[in-house]
Amino acid sequence: MPPIINKEMCISCGKCYDVCPHDVFYNSVEGEVPVVSYPEECWHEAACVAECPVGAIKLRTPLQMMISYME
């Protein structure tokens, strides 16, 4: 499940694509809202979520990951 960027909140700072270790935001242009080019490459490390200064990025946790943490 790819990261979801709230375009209304995003300030186009580019920190998310700078910090992403898997090039999920490949081909994003500086000064524009990032593009999720390779959603299948997202490993849900949440580096982009932590780096976003305005909280414009959320991750959808895949069901398989949610089930593994249920008690």
GIDA-V332953 format. One record per run of one state. SS is the DSSP state (A for helix, B for strand, O for the rest). FROM is the first residue (numbers start at 1). TO is the last residue. If there is no record, write none. Layout:
BEGIN
ss:SS from:FROM to:TO
ss:SS from:FROM to:TO
END
This chain:
BEGIN
ss:O from:1 to:2
ss:B from:3 to:5
ss:O from:6 to:14
ss:A from:15 to:19
ss:O from:20 to:38
ss:A from:39 to:41
ss:O from:42 to:46
ss:A from:47 to:51
ss:O from:52 to:56
ss:B from:57 to:59
ss:O from:60 to:62
ss:A from:63 to:68
ss:O from:69 to:71
END
